[in-house]
Amino acid sequence: MEVVIVPDATAGGELIAEAIAALLSRKPEALLGVATGSTPLPIYQALAAKVRSGAVDASRARICQLDEYVGLPPGHPESYRSVVLREVIEPLGLSEKSFMGPDGAAEDVQAACEAYDAALAEAGGVDLQLLGIGTDGHIGFNEPCSSLASRTRIKTLTEQTRVDNARFFDDDIDQVPHHVITQGIGTILDSRHPVLLATGAGKAEAVARTVEGPVASIVPASALQLHPHATVVVDEAAASKLKLADYFRATYEAKPRWQGL
């Protein structure tokens, strides 16, 4: 696991956008897994700016969802499909044809989960999967004590996650669904390069347990330690509880440029 400490969220977004740009230059049709929420917005903003300036050609890129709420009506502004279309697809100048995600409104939700997991494999696998992290260490909607071998499936959200997400629903927790479809931890680990971005002091404890703690289902993100090419990008606030922060800084400063992110 590589840990990169950056000054702030903007710097983190720019660094990851550069990594995506490099990937697209090598593999224009790369499948990019995207996360939602406020944390990854600087990535999408930086990448969209590169597309507008002509520095990046994303016209052949493919986009896939990490997770989706169950039960929200089609077109609901806070469904993750709507969010991804609004924050990623449109700013990058892509069409919905480049986008794939699970059907949270399906009559048979379990079948929809299995179909999405299969579709990711059939698409050749995710080349770079963006991740955020919850205050309890969850990635995607893999809540604490999720199986580290789990595949795309239905999950019940914890009360804390619903509280955290209520800000997207007019601060009304009653509007936040109880269930979601999420890529499983095993599915996430199938991606060629999982990249986690964490910002703010509120994520410091989860980051420390993810990076320096034992691999344990109580901290789902700690499973990234098992991946041969996982990157964790954190700002100074989110890195504040890392015991090896100085080592991580020194390692990154000495890293050859040709290695990339």
Backbone as CSV, one residue per row, in Angstrom:
resi,resn,N_x,N_y,N_z,CA_x,CA_y,CA_z,C_x,C_y,C_z
1,MET,0.842,-1.190,0.000,0.000,0.000,0.000,0.883,1.248,0.000
2,GLU,0.615,2.156,-0.923,1.332,3.423,-0.959,0.471,4.489,-0.288
3,VAL,1.066,5.262,0.593,0.369,6.350,1.275,1.009,7.663,0.846
4,VAL,0.191,8.567,0.319,0.673,9.862,-0.148,-0.016,10.951,0.662
5,ILE,0.766,11.791,1.308,0.226,12.876,2.124,0.361,14.180,1.337
6,VAL,-0.762,14.855,1.146,-0.812,16.096,0.371,-1.263,17.238,1.275
7,PRO,-1.031,18.482,0.864,-1.393,19.607,1.727,-2.887,19.739,1.999
8,ASP,-3.703,19.494,0.970,-5.134,19.720,1.134,-5.915,18.928,0.081
9,ALA,-7.245,19.072,0.129,-8.112,18.313,-0.769,-7.863,18.657,-2.240
10,THR,-7.604,19.925,-2.517,-7.355,20.348,-3.898,-6.124,19.655,-4.464
11,ALA,-5.067,19.599,-3.664,-3.839,18.930,-4.110,-4.071,17.442,-4.323
12,GLY,-4.863,16.836,-3.444,-5.186,15.427,-3.607,-5.963,15.177,-4.882
13,GLY,-6.938,16.042,-5.161,-7.724,15.895,-6.378,-6.871,16.024,-7.623
14,GLU,-5.949,16.972,-7.613,-5.072,17.180,-8.770,-4.148,15.986,-8.976
15,LEU,-3.606,15.454,-7.893,-2.698,14.313,-7.994,-3.401,13.101,-8.596
16,ILE,-4.604,12.823,-8.123,-5.334,11.654,-8.626,-5.804,11.893,-10.060
17,ALA,-6.203,13.118,-10.370,-6.599,13.429,-11.746,-5.426,13.214,-12.702
18,GLU,-4.221,13.548,-12.252,-3.034,13.312,-13.079,-2.832,11.814,-13.318
19,ALA,-3.084,11.011,-12.287,-2.948,9.563,-12.440,-3.975,9.022,-13.428
20,ILE,-5.193,9.547,-13.379,-6.231,9.125,-14.322,-5.853,9.554,-15.731
21,ALA,-5.320,10.778,-15.869,-4.902,11.263,-17.180,-3.818,10.365,-17.769
22,ALA,-2.876,9.956,-16.927,-1.805,9.071,-17.399,-2.373,7.723,-17.826
23,LEU,-3.347,7.218,-17.058,-3.985,5.951,-17.421,-4.684,6.064,-18.765
24,LEU,-5.419,7.151,-18.976,-6.156,7.320,-20.225,-5.219,7.504,-21.419
25,SER,-4.042,8.041,-21.168,-3.081,8.166,-22.275,-2.545,6.801,-22.686
26,ARG,-2.442,5.883,-21.703,-1.977,4.524,-21.992,-3.097,3.643,-22.511
27,LYS,-4.288,3.873,-21.959,-5.429,3.013,-22.260,-6.674,3.895,-22.391
28,PRO,-6.925,4.449,-23.566,-8.014,5.415,-23.735,-9.386,4.884,-23.358
29,GLU,-9.592,3.568,-23.466,-10.907,2.985,-23.175,-10.973,2.441,-21.748
30,ALA,-10.100,2.906,-20.865,-10.044,2.408,-19.492,-11.403,2.510,-18.802
31,LEU,-11.657,1.536,-17.929,-12.884,1.538,-17.125,-12.549,2.143,-15.774
32,LEU,-13.156,3.294,-15.487,-12.911,4.034,-14.254,-14.071,3.826,-13.295
33,GLY,-13.773,3.343,-12.106,-14.791,3.208,-11.081,-14.856,4.498,-10.280
34,VAL,-16.048,5.052,-10.121,-16.173,6.344,-9.446,-16.969,6.211,-8.155
35,ALA,-16.610,7.036,-7.200,-17.308,7.105,-5.924,-18.088,8.414,-5.869
36,THR,-19.038,8.499,-4.955,-19.841,9.707,-4.804,-19.550,10.341,-3.443
37,GLY,-20.253,11.420,-3.142,-20.008,12.147,-1.912,-19.170,13.381,-2.191
38,SER,-18.847,14.121,-1.153,-18.111,15.376,-1.328,-16.614,15.165,-1.520
39,THR,-16.053,14.080,-0.966,-14.602,13.890,-1.005,-14.024,13.818,-2.413
40,PRO,-14.623,13.056,-3.356,-13.975,12.940,-4.661,-14.218,14.115,-5.603
41,LEU,-15.016,15.106,-5.204,-15.324,16.209,-6.112,-14.079,16.916,-6.653
42,PRO,-13.042,17.153,-5.829,-11.845,17.793,-6.390,-11.179,16.981,-7.494
43,ILE,-11.330,15.657,-7.451,-10.783,14.815,-8.525,-11.525,15.099,-9.820
44,TYR,-12.857,15.061,-9.744,-13.660,15.245,-10.945,-13.506,16.649,-11.510
45,GLN,-13.398,17.633,-10.637,-13.218,19.009,-11.096,-11.877,19.179,-11.797
46,ALA,-10.827,18.595,-11.221,-9.500,18.701,-11.841,-9.453,17.952,-13.171
47,LEU,-10.086,16.779,-13.227,-10.088,15.998,-14.464,-10.896,16.698,-15.547
48,ALA,-12.040,17.264,-15.180,-12.862,17.982,-16.158,-12.113,19.194,-16.706
49,ALA,-11.352,19.870,-15.861,-10.567,21.016,-16.321,-9.528,20.574,-17.340
50,LYS,-8.927,19.412,-17.128,-7.934,18.891,-18.067,-8.592,18.532,-19.402
51,VAL,-9.807,18.003,-19.337,-10.528,17.676,-20.569,-10.864,18.959,-21.344
52,ARG,-11.350,19.967,-20.624,-11.712,21.226,-21.287,-10.505,21.895,-21.927
53,SER,-9.334,21.780,-21.302,-8.127,22.426,-21.828,-7.495,21.631,-22.968
54,GLY,-7.965,20.398,-23.167,-7.393,19.546,-24.199,-6.206,18.738,-23.726
55,ALA,-5.878,18.823,-22.440,-4.746,18.071,-21.905,-5.051,16.585,-21.773
56,VAL,-6.334,16.260,-21.695,-6.766,14.873,-21.542,-7.874,14.580,-22.542
57,ASP,-7.776,13.447,-23.202,-8.855,12.966,-24.067,-9.570,11.834,-23.331
58,ALA,-10.762,12.130,-22.830,-11.531,11.123,-22.094,-12.673,10.564,-22.924
59,SER,-12.672,10.835,-24.216,-13.824,10.510,-25.059,-14.120,9.020,-25.138
60,ARG,-13.117,8.183,-24.904,-13.333,6.737,-24.995,-13.385,6.066,-23.625
61,ALA,-13.270,6.871,-22.583,-13.290,6.311,-21.232,-14.657,5.726,-20.907
62,ARG,-14.639,4.721,-20.037,-15.871,4.122,-19.535,-15.943,4.346,-18.027
63,ILE,-17.153,4.547,-17.539,-17.355,4.893,-16.131,-18.285,3.870,-15.486
64,CYS,-17.946,3.446,-14.272,-18.836,2.528,-13.563,-19.011,2.968,-12.109
65,GLN,-20.172,2.638,-11.567,-20.529,3.016,-10.211,-19.947,2.068,-9.173
66,LEU,-19.694,2.624,-8.002,-19.264,1.829,-6.861,-20.465,1.267,-6.111
67,ASP,-21.525,2.066,-6.000,-22.679,1.652,-5.203,-23.917,2.438,-5.617
68,GLU,-25.059,2.042,-5.060,-26.330,2.692,-5.393,-27.344,2.442,-4.283
69,TYR,-28.174,3.447,-4.024,-29.267,3.271,-3.076,-30.326,2.330,-3.662
70,VAL,-30.971,1.585,-2.789,-32.086,0.730,-3.198,-33.393,1.467,-2.899
71,GLY,-34.274,1.505,-3.884,-35.619,2.008,-3.655,-35.884,3.442,-4.051
72,LEU,-34.856,4.219,-4.393,-35.116,5.575,-4.864,-35.696,5.504,-6.274
73,PRO,-36.684,6.336,-6.575,-37.279,6.288,-7.913,-36.282,6.708,-8.987
74,PRO,-36.432,6.194,-10.197,-35.538,6.584,-11.293,-35.514,8.100,-11.449
75,GLY,-34.342,8.655,-11.616,-34.218,10.091,-11.790,-34.163,10.883,-10.501
76,HIS,-34.286,10.223,-9.344,-34.171,10.945,-8.076,-32.816,11.662,-8.048
77,PRO,-32.766,12.933,-7.677,-31.506,13.677,-7.757,-30.390,13.138,-6.871
78,GLU,-30.741,12.378,-5.828,-29.710,11.829,-4.950,-29.438,10.350,-5.194
79,SER,-30.076,9.773,-6.224,-29.633,8.432,-6.616,-28.209,8.582,-7.115
80,TYR,-27.389,7.587,-6.892,-25.994,7.736,-7.288,-25.825,7.747,-8.796
81,ARG,-26.763,7.154,-9.496,-26.718,7.268,-10.961,-26.849,8.731,-11.371
82,SER,-27.815,9.439,-10.769,-28.003,10.860,-11.081,-26.776,11.671,-10.694
83,VAL,-26.205,11.357,-9.528,-25.036,12.093,-9.056,-23.855,11.896,-10.006
84,VAL,-23.631,10.656,-10.428,-22.509,10.384,-11.332,-22.719,11.062,-12.686
85,LEU,-23.927,11.020,-13.187,-24.213,11.707,-14.455,-23.933,13.199,-14.325
86,ARG,-24.326,13.769,-13.204,-24.203,15.211,-12.975,-22.763,15.639,-12.698
87,GLU,-22.024,14.837,-11.930,-20.713,15.262,-11.451,-19.545,14.689,-12.251
88,VAL,-19.801,13.634,-13.014,-18.706,12.988,-13.749,-18.977,12.939,-15.253
89,ILE,-20.063,12.286,-15.629,-20.333,12.056,-17.052,-20.465,13.366,-17.825
90,GLU,-21.324,14.249,-17.376,-21.547,15.510,-18.095,-20.300,16.399,-18.117
91,PRO,-19.619,16.626,-16.979,-18.425,17.473,-17.026,-17.310,16.926,-17.919
92,LEU,-17.247,15.614,-18.062,-16.211,15.020,-18.917,-16.644,14.944,-20.383
93,GLY,-17.861,15.367,-20.670,-18.349,15.368,-22.036,-18.679,13.991,-22.568
94,LEU,-19.007,13.058,-21.662,-19.328,11.692,-22.067,-20.833,11.518,-22.201
95,SER,-21.242,10.421,-22.792,-22.658,10.098,-22.911,-22.999,8.967,-21.945
96,GLU,-24.284,8.753,-21.742,-24.714,7.679,-20.849,-24.293,6.313,-21.370
97,LYS,-23.976,6.219,-22.656,-23.540,4.944,-23.220,-22.214,4.488,-22.609
98,SER,-21.452,5.433,-22.084,-20.152,5.091,-21.497,-20.275,4.670,-20.044
99,PHE,-21.506,4.645,-19.518,-21.735,4.495,-18.085,-22.433,3.179,-17.763
100,MET,-21.985,2.536,-16.689,-22.649,1.327,-16.233,-22.780,1.355,-14.720
101,GLY,-23.912,0.837,-14.234,-24.142,0.822,-12.797,-25.225,-0.174,-12.446
102,PRO,-25.363,-0.504,-11.156,-26.393,-1.448,-10.729,-27.768,-0.796,-10.722
103,ASP,-28.788,-1.601,-10.855,-30.168,-1.113,-10.896,-30.777,-1.176,-9.499
104,GLY,-30.764,-0.041,-8.792,-31.296,0.002,-7.441,-32.807,-0.045,-7.377
105,ALA,-33.461,0.120,-8.525,-34.922,0.073,-8.576,-35.433,-1.246,-9.130
106,ALA,-34.544,-2.219,-9.301,-34.948,-3.504,-9.872,-35.923,-4.241,-8.960
107,GLU,-36.822,-4.994,-9.563,-37.763,-5.793,-8.779,-37.031,-6.901,-8.035
108,ASP,-36.044,-7.497,-8.698,-35.211,-8.536,-8.084,-33.832,-7.920,-7.831
109,VAL,-33.638,-7.374,-6.650,-32.407,-6.653,-6.357,-31.202,-7.593,-6.315
110,GLN,-31.389,-8.792,-5.779,-30.279,-9.736,-5.714,-29.784,-10.092,-7.114
111,ALA,-30.720,-10.294,-8.035,-30.334,-10.593,-9.414,-29.598,-9.406,-10.032
112,ALA,-30.024,-8.194,-9.677,-29.353,-6.994,-10.187,-27.918,-6.921,-9.675
113,CYS,-27.692,-7.323,-8.430,-26.345,-7.336,-7.857,-25.460,-8.309,-8.623
114,GLU,-25.961,-9.505,-8.835,-25.187,-10.529,-9.536,-24.905,-10.122,-10.976
115,ALA,-25.893,-9.486,-11.608,-25.722,-9.048,-12.990,-24.646,-7.972,-13.094
116,TYR,-24.607,-7.068,-12.115,-23.615,-5.991,-12.161,-22.211,-6.537,-11.936
117,ASP,-22.068,-7.450,-10.990,-20.757,-8.046,-10.739,-20.252,-8.745,-12.002
118,ALA,-21.154,-9.443,-12.676,-20.785,-10.134,-13.915,-20.439,-9.131,-15.012
119,ALA,-21.191,-8.031,-15.075,-20.954,-7.026,-16.111,-19.581,-6.381,-15.968
120,LEU,-19.137,-6.156,-14.732,-17.807,-5.589,-14.522,-16.731,-6.534,-15.049
121,ALA,-16.901,-7.813,-14.797,-15.935,-8.796,-15.284,-15.954,-8.864,-16.805
122,GLU,-17.155,-8.858,-17.373,-17.284,-8.933,-18.828,-16.695,-7.708,-19.512
123,ALA,-16.686,-6.576,-18.806,-16.126,-5.341,-19.363,-14.599,-5.320,-19.290
124,GLY,-14.022,-6.373,-18.735,-12.571,-6.457,-18.642,-12.005,-6.063,-17.303
125,GLY,-12.890,-5.746,-16.349,-12.437,-5.360,-15.020,-12.191,-3.865,-14.906
126,VAL,-12.225,-3.384,-13.683,-12.037,-1.959,-13.417,-10.547,-1.645,-13.395
127,ASP,-10.145,-0.648,-14.171,-8.733,-0.291,-14.236,-8.304,0.551,-13.040
128,LEU,-9.117,1.518,-12.661,-8.819,2.362,-11.502,-10.119,2.617,-10.761
129,GLN,-10.165,2.228,-9.498,-11.374,2.381,-8.688,-11.154,3.446,-7.621
130,LEU,-11.900,4.534,-7.732,-11.833,5.586,-6.728,-12.665,5.192,-5.513
131,LEU,-12.146,5.523,-4.335,-12.821,5.190,-3.087,-12.753,6.359,-2.116
132,GLY,-13.801,6.504,-1.323,-13.750,7.341,-0.139,-13.722,6.405,1.055
133,ILE,-13.760,6.960,2.235,-13.785,6.139,3.441,-14.732,6.759,4.455
134,GLY,-15.521,5.927,5.092,-16.427,6.408,6.120,-15.703,6.599,7.438
135,THR,-16.331,7.307,8.356,-15.720,7.514,9.670,-15.541,6.200,10.427
136,ASP,-16.299,5.173,10.022,-16.155,3.852,10.651,-15.276,2.917,9.830
137,GLY,-14.631,3.440,8.790,-13.717,2.635,7.988,-14.363,1.907,6.829
138,HIS,-15.623,2.230,6.510,-16.233,1.505,5.395,-15.766,2.065,4.050
139,ILE,-15.721,1.211,3.039,-15.478,1.612,1.656,-16.639,1.102,0.827
140,GLY,-17.030,1.893,-0.194,-18.309,1.619,-0.822,-19.327,1.685,0.302
141,PHE,-20.246,0.754,0.299,-21.164,0.631,1.429,-20.913,-0.687,2.158
142,ASN,-19.654,-1.096,2.168,-19.265,-2.278,2.925,-19.072,-1.865,4.379
143,GLU,-20.120,-2.013,5.159,-20.103,-1.574,6.547,-19.200,-2.491,7.382
144,PRO,-18.821,-2.047,8.599,-17.972,-2.882,9.452,-18.498,-4.302,9.605
145,CYS,-17.571,-5.238,9.565,-17.819,-6.685,9.637,-18.342,-7.266,8.326
146,SER,-18.182,-6.520,7.235,-18.454,-7.088,5.916,-17.395,-8.138,5.596
147,SER,-17.783,-9.151,4.866,-16.835,-10.176,4.449,-15.776,-9.572,3.542
148,LEU,-14.520,-9.906,3.789,-13.441,-9.404,2.952,-13.415,-10.079,1.580
149,ALA,-14.234,-11.107,1.412,-14.339,-11.786,0.117,-15.653,-11.455,-0.586
150,SER,-16.408,-10.507,-0.054,-17.770,-10.235,-0.549,-17.778,-9.726,-1.983
151,ARG,-18.872,-10.057,-2.664,-19.110,-9.585,-4.028,-20.224,-8.542,-4.005
152,THR,-20.555,-7.991,-5.158,-21.622,-7.003,-5.233,-22.901,-7.580,-4.641
153,ARG,-23.497,-6.835,-3.702,-24.633,-7.376,-2.966,-25.448,-6.269,-2.311
154,ILE,-26.540,-6.671,-1.635,-27.378,-5.752,-0.874,-26.781,-5.600,0.520
155,LYS,-26.743,-4.368,1.017,-26.295,-4.121,2.381,-27.295,-3.201,3.088
156,THR,-27.400,-3.395,4.398,-28.193,-2.502,5.238,-27.254,-1.473,5.841
157,LEU,-27.592,-0.212,5.701,-26.729,0.849,6.205,-26.797,0.947,7.728
158,THR,-25.668,1.263,8.333,-25.665,1.537,9.763,-26.327,2.888,10.013
159,GLU,-26.732,3.109,11.250,-27.336,4.394,11.601,-26.338,5.532,11.389
160,GLN,-25.049,5.283,11.701,-24.040,6.322,11.527,-23.912,6.737,10.066
161,THR,-23.916,5.764,9.152,-23.811,6.097,7.737,-25.025,6.884,7.275
162,ARG,-26.213,6.522,7.759,-27.413,7.269,7.388,-27.361,8.695,7.940
163,VAL,-26.841,8.834,9.147,-26.665,10.173,9.724,-25.679,10.980,8.878
164,ASP,-24.550,10.359,8.502,-23.542,11.043,7.697,-24.101,11.481,6.349
165,ASN,-24.982,10.678,5.761,-25.510,10.969,4.420,-26.761,11.821,4.420
166,ALA,-27.303,12.106,5.600,-28.532,12.909,5.668,-28.328,14.300,5.089
167,ARG,-27.074,14.780,5.057,-26.820,16.123,4.518,-27.186,16.232,3.052
168,PHE,-27.214,15.095,2.356,-27.599,15.101,0.950,-29.119,15.013,0.773
169,PHE,-29.835,14.824,1.868,-31.294,14.686,1.831,-31.947,15.733,2.731
170,ASP,-31.488,16.982,2.577,-32.035,18.108,3.355,-31.923,17.869,4.857
171,ASP,-30.854,17.159,5.265,-30.628,16.859,6.683,-31.790,16.094,7.319
172,ASP,-32.515,15.358,6.500,-33.660,14.567,6.984,-33.306,13.088,6.876
173,ILE,-32.927,12.472,7.993,-32.494,11.077,7.958,-33.610,10.146,7.498
174,ASP,-34.856,10.546,7.684,-35.966,9.692,7.265,-36.010,9.516,5.753
175,GLN,-35.354,10.415,5.014,-35.332,10.295,3.553,-34.196,9.385,3.072
176,VAL,-33.253,9.077,3.950,-32.099,8.266,3.549,-32.506,6.794,3.526
177,PRO,-32.356,6.118,2.390,-32.725,4.698,2.325,-31.959,3.856,3.342
178,HIS,-32.551,2.739,3.705,-31.911,1.813,4.636,-31.018,0.809,3.919
179,HIS,-31.261,0.615,2.612,-30.538,-0.437,1.888,-29.852,0.119,0.643
180,VAL,-28.779,-0.564,0.265,-27.985,-0.163,-0.895,-27.501,-1.400,-1.640
181,ILE,-27.094,-1.176,-2.877,-26.292,-2.149,-3.620,-24.867,-1.615,-3.593
182,THR,-23.917,-2.459,-3.275,-22.517,-2.030,-3.271,-21.615,-3.089,-3.865
183,GLN,-20.588,-2.637,-4.573,-19.525,-3.571,-4.908,-19.005,-4.141,-3.595
184,GLY,-18.769,-5.435,-3.556,-18.213,-6.048,-2.364,-16.724,-5.752,-2.231
185,ILE,-16.178,-6.075,-1.088,-14.751,-5.852,-0.884,-13.944,-6.708,-1.861
186,GLY,-14.381,-7.937,-2.070,-13.712,-8.780,-3.054,-13.785,-8.191,-4.446
187,THR,-14.919,-7.597,-4.787,-15.068,-6.948,-6.092,-14.116,-5.776,-6.215
188,ILE,-14.038,-4.950,-5.169,-13.134,-3.798,-5.178,-11.687,-4.248,-5.333
189,LEU,-11.323,-5.322,-4.641,-9.951,-5.810,-4.724,-9.617,-6.407,-6.084
190,ASP,-10.644,-6.683,-6.887,-10.407,-7.141,-8.259,-9.927,-6.017,-9.170
191,SER,-10.169,-4.768,-8.778,-9.743,-3.646,-9.617,-8.216,-3.618,-9.686
192,ARG,-7.700,-3.127,-10.781,-6.245,-3.129,-10.971,-5.548,-2.095,-10.081
193,HIS,-6.240,-1.002,-9.785,-5.625,0.048,-8.964,-6.697,0.761,-8.141
194,PRO,-6.937,0.322,-6.919,-7.839,1.061,-6.045,-7.123,2.285,-5.467
195,VAL,-7.800,3.441,-5.525,-7.226,4.694,-5.037,-8.209,5.316,-4.054
196,LEU,-7.788,5.436,-2.809,-8.642,5.985,-1.763,-8.193,7.411,-1.441
197,LEU,-9.145,8.334,-1.427,-8.873,9.713,-1.033,-9.617,10.001,0.262
198,ALA,-8.903,10.532,1.250,-9.518,10.907,2.523,-9.033,12.290,2.919
199,THR,-9.973,13.144,3.330,-9.628,14.504,3.728,-10.359,14.870,5.006
200,GLY,-9.706,15.687,5.812,-10.335,16.187,7.021,-10.000,15.379,8.254
201,ALA,-9.982,16.058,9.384,-9.631,15.414,10.652,-10.617,14.327,11.047
202,GLY,-11.852,14.446,10.603,-12.858,13.452,10.944,-12.551,12.070,10.395
203,LYS,-11.681,11.996,9.389,-11.322,10.705,8.804,-9.988,10.169,9.336
204,ALA,-9.331,10.918,10.226,-7.981,10.557,10.671,-7.925,9.200,11.357
205,GLU,-8.867,8.920,12.235,-8.860,7.645,12.947,-9.084,6.488,11.984
206,ALA,-10.033,6.639,11.072,-10.302,5.572,10.101,-9.101,5.337,9.200
207,VAL,-8.422,6.408,8.798,-7.231,6.274,7.954,-6.134,5.525,8.695
208,ALA,-5.885,5.883,9.950,-4.839,5.225,10.723,-5.123,3.740,10.891
209,ARG,-6.368,3.398,11.158,-6.724,1.987,11.337,-6.639,1.231,10.012
210,THR,-6.942,1.919,8.910,-6.864,1.299,7.587,-5.427,0.997,7.191
211,VAL,-4.566,1.965,7.399,-3.185,1.882,6.910,-2.265,1.133,7.867
212,GLU,-2.389,1.416,9.160,-1.427,0.901,10.128,-1.987,-0.168,11.069
213,GLY,-3.280,-0.384,11.020,-3.874,-1.399,11.870,-3.869,-2.756,11.204
214,PRO,-4.375,-3.762,11.892,-4.463,-5.098,11.294,-5.549,-5.150,10.232
215,VAL,-5.423,-6.083,9.310,-6.492,-6.333,8.345,-7.625,-7.012,9.094
216,ALA,-8.770,-6.358,9.139,-9.888,-6.881,9.924,-11.196,-6.370,9.350
217,SER,-12.214,-7.213,9.377,-13.498,-6.831,8.808,-14.154,-5.682,9.556
218,ILE,-13.734,-5.420,10.807,-14.301,-4.305,11.556,-13.892,-2.973,10.919
219,VAL,-12.802,-2.989,10.143,-12.364,-1.821,9.363,-12.264,-2.274,7.911
220,PRO,-13.355,-2.264,7.172,-13.350,-2.825,5.820,-12.244,-2.291,4.921
221,ALA,-11.921,-1.004,5.039,-10.892,-0.424,4.171,-9.524,-1.036,4.405
222,SER,-9.306,-1.675,5.557,-8.012,-2.296,5.816,-7.712,-3.420,4.837
223,ALA,-8.731,-3.927,4.161,-8.512,-4.974,3.153,-7.645,-4.483,2.007
224,LEU,-7.545,-3.163,1.833,-6.685,-2.629,0.777,-5.225,-2.998,1.004
225,GLN,-4.862,-3.349,2.230,-3.500,-3.807,2.502,-3.173,-5.085,1.733
226,LEU,-4.193,-5.818,1.323,-4.002,-7.084,0.618,-3.792,-6.892,-0.882
227,HIS,-4.013,-5.672,-1.384,-3.923,-5.430,-2.821,-2.486,-5.094,-3.219
228,PRO,-2.008,-5.615,-4.338,-0.624,-5.349,-4.739,-0.361,-3.924,-5.215
229,HIS,-1.428,-3.175,-5.531,-1.236,-1.804,-6.033,-2.368,-0.910,-5.543
230,ALA,-2.418,-0.679,-4.256,-3.419,0.214,-3.669,-2.742,1.507,-3.249
231,THR,-3.428,2.619,-3.461,-2.889,3.930,-3.101,-3.877,4.640,-2.185
232,VAL,-3.364,5.208,-1.106,-4.166,6.001,-0.183,-3.617,7.423,-0.196
233,VAL,-4.444,8.374,-0.607,-4.049,9.780,-0.660,-4.804,10.516,0.442
234,VAL,-4.073,11.191,1.315,-4.695,11.865,2.452,-4.130,13.270,2.609
235,ASP,-4.979,14.195,3.061,-4.466,15.522,3.380,-3.860,15.505,4.777
236,GLU,-3.255,16.617,5.171,-2.558,16.664,6.452,-3.482,16.353,7.622
237,ALA,-4.714,16.839,7.549,-5.655,16.597,8.649,-5.993,15.121,8.770
238,ALA,-6.249,14.477,7.644,-6.584,13.049,7.669,-5.385,12.184,8.023
239,ALA,-4.185,12.722,7.844,-2.959,11.976,8.167,-2.506,12.198,9.600
240,SER,-3.237,12.986,10.369,-2.763,13.456,11.674,-2.564,12.355,12.707
241,LYS,-3.167,11.177,12.505,-3.011,10.093,13.476,-2.135,8.959,12.961
242,LEU,-1.468,9.176,11.846,-0.562,8.162,11.300,0.765,8.204,12.046
243,LYS,1.159,7.093,12.625,2.433,7.020,13.342,3.619,7.096,12.385
244,LEU,3.425,6.616,11.176,4.518,6.563,10.200,4.417,7.679,9.163
245,ALA,3.770,8.780,9.515,3.560,9.864,8.555,4.879,10.372,7.970
246,ASP,5.884,10.557,8.790,7.161,11.055,8.283,7.793,10.061,7.309
247,TYR,7.641,8.772,7.594,8.162,7.755,6.674,7.425,7.809,5.337
248,PHE,6.116,7.957,5.390,5.340,8.018,4.148,5.742,9.242,3.323
249,ARG,5.984,10.369,3.980,6.412,11.572,3.259,7.773,11.337,2.598
250,ALA,8.710,10.766,3.352,10.050,10.526,2.819,10.026,9.540,1.659
251,THR,9.203,8.512,1.785,9.098,7.513,0.724,8.576,8.131,-0.561
252,TYR,7.556,8.969,-0.443,6.978,9.578,-1.643,7.942,10.581,-2.267
253,GLU,8.655,11.341,-1.437,9.617,12.313,-1.962,10.737,11.630,-2.740
254,ALA,11.086,10.414,-2.323,12.180,9.689,-2.977,11.696,8.811,-4.130
255,LYS,10.419,8.819,-4.399,9.864,7.941,-5.435,10.253,8.415,-6.828
256,PRO,10.745,7.518,-7.694,11.070,7.912,-9.070,9.824,8.378,-9.819
257,ARG,9.920,9.448,-10.562,8.768,9.982,-11.292,8.173,8.979,-12.270
258,TRP,9.035,8.107,-12.828,8.535,7.171,-13.834,7.569,6.147,-13.261
259,GLN,7.557,6.006,-11.935,6.647,5.035,-11.342,5.192,5.516,-11.357
260,GLY,4.978,6.817,-11.386,3.614,7.340,-11.359,2.961,7.074,-10.017
261,LEU,1.637,7.264,-9.987,0.898,7.040,-8.730,0.557,5.564,-8.606
